[in-house]
Amino acid sequence: MNWMAAILLSMALSIDALSIGASCGFRGIRTPLKAKVIICAVSVGVTGAAVFLGDILSSIIPELFGKLLGAVLLFGLGIYMLVSAVLNREPVECDTDHSSGIDCREAFVMGLALSADSFSAGISAGMSQGVGLFVPFLCGAFQMLFLCTGEWAVRHIIRTGHHKTPYWGIISGVILLVTALFRVLM
């Protein structure tokens, strides 16, 4: 896996954080820095565990099969994200206690929800030697960036009325499909 593929994969896996940040902003829910750090730490942990598992699998199964399996996992995840976006998947309900703020427990659950789709992609990244080891940290960094950007952008998006579109999920799915294609071709 090269650096560009690792960056694209990390962005695709983290782009849901943009819609979550925006969703919380639309609802007037405040996400303090401590909660954002917990969300990103959970993402790094889940994706890191998946990369580790993928690395173990790469030593057990033949390289060609591992490469194809990784591409199939990414392709399947990309299709899932596209279908979910088109079917208008609802964002994670982030403020379960209706306190207008995200506490540590809610941040942990949000982190798990945001990194659920990172598991199969993390396995895929771990099966490709090299840059895949940086994917968990890139995912955490992009999640922080996208959470903050989503909150900031919500003020501008509300004015345009385009805040209920599936564009982010579609973009994320397309990026995963392109990454899977590159994985097969390289």
N, C-alpha and C positions, 0 to 999 in steps of 0.2 A: 504494500500500500504506500503510495507516495504522499507527500505533504498536501497536495491539492485535494486528493481523494479524502484524506483524513479531515481536512477543514470542511469540505462539502458535506461529508457524512455527519460531522459534529453539528454543523449548522442545521441540517435537515432534522436531526434528532432533537434539537433544542428549540426549533421555531415555534412549537406549541407554547413555549413560555411567553412568547410575544402576545399570543391571544389570551393567555391566562392573565398576564399583567394588564392588558387592556380590559379584560372582563372585570377584573377587580376594580379598576379605575372607573368603569362605567357604573358600577354598583356603589361607588363611594367607599370601597374597602381599602384600607391603608395596609401596605405590606412593608413593615420596618426592615431595616438592613439585616438585623439578626435573623428574621424569617427567611429573607432571600439567601443568606449564607447557608442556612439549614437546607433549603431546597436544593441549592447547588451542590452541597456536600453529599446529600443523598444520591443525586445524579452521578457524581463522581464515583461514589461507592458501588452503586449498582452496575454502572458501565464498566468500572474497573474489575469487578468480579466476573462479569461476562467476558471481558478481554482475557482475563486469567484463564477462564475455562476454555476459551477458544485456543489459547496458546497450548494448553494441555492436549486438547483434541488434535492440534496440528502435529503433535509428535506421535499420535496414535494412528491417524488415518493418512493415506497417501496424499501428497501435495495437490495433485490434480483434482481429486475428489473434494478435498478441503476448499479449494478455490471455487469449484462449482457449487458446493454446499453453501459457502459464504455468499455467492452471487444469488442463489435461490432464496436464501433468508432475506437479503436486502430487497430483492425484487418483490417477494411476498409482503414484506413490511411496507414497501412503497405502494403496492396495490391496495393494501389495507388502509393506508392513510388517505389515498385518493378516494376510495369508496366512502370512508368515514366523513371526509370533507364534503363530498357531493351529497351525502345523506344528511348533512347539516348536524354533525355530532355536537352535542352540547358541551361547553367547557366544564372543567371540573368545578364542582361547588366548593369554593374555597373557604368561605367564612361560615363554618357549620354552626357556630354558637351565636351568629348574628350580632357580633360585637363591633362590627365595622373595622376590624383589624385582624390580621393573621397572627395567631400565637404560635408557639413552638410546635405543639402537637399538630395543628393544622398545616404548618409548613412542612413537617415530616411527611404527612399524608400527601400533600401536593407534590413533594419531591418524588415520592414513590409513583404517583400517577403520571407525572411528567417523564419519568425514566423507564416506565414499563416497556415502551417500544424500543428502548435503547438496549435491552438485553440481547435480542437476536442479532442486532447490528454490532453489538460489542463482541459477541462470539465470532462473528464474521471478521471483525477487525483484528481480533486476537489470532485468528487462523492465518492471517497474512503477517509475515514477519516484518519487523521494523517500526515504522511510524505509528502503527496501530496502537502501540502502548501509550501514545499521547492522546488518543481519542477521549478517554475519560476526562482528562483535564481540559481539553478543548470544549467538550460538552458542558462542563461546569462553567467555564468562562462565557460561552455563548448563551447559556441559560441566564446568567446574571445580566449580560448585555441585553438580551431580549426582554427579560422581566422589566428592567428599568426603561427600555425603549417603549415597551407596551404601555406602561403607566404614563410616560411623558407624552406619547403620541395620542393618547385617548382624548385629550382636550381638542386636538385638531381633527380627529376622525369623527367625533360627535357632530361637529359643524357640517361635515359633508354628508352624513347619513349612510355611509358605507360600512358601518361597523358590524353588520349581521351577514357578511358574505363569507363563503368557505374558502376564500383565496389562500389563506395561510396554510391550510391543510393540503390544498392542491399543490402549492409550491413545494411543500415539504415532501409530498409523495413523489413528485416529478424529480426532485433532487436525488431521492433514494433510488429511483429507477435508473437515472443516469449513472449514479455511482455503481450500481449493480452491473450495468452494461460495461463501464470502464473496467470493472474487476474481471469480467469474463475476457475482455479483449487484451488486457495487459498481463 
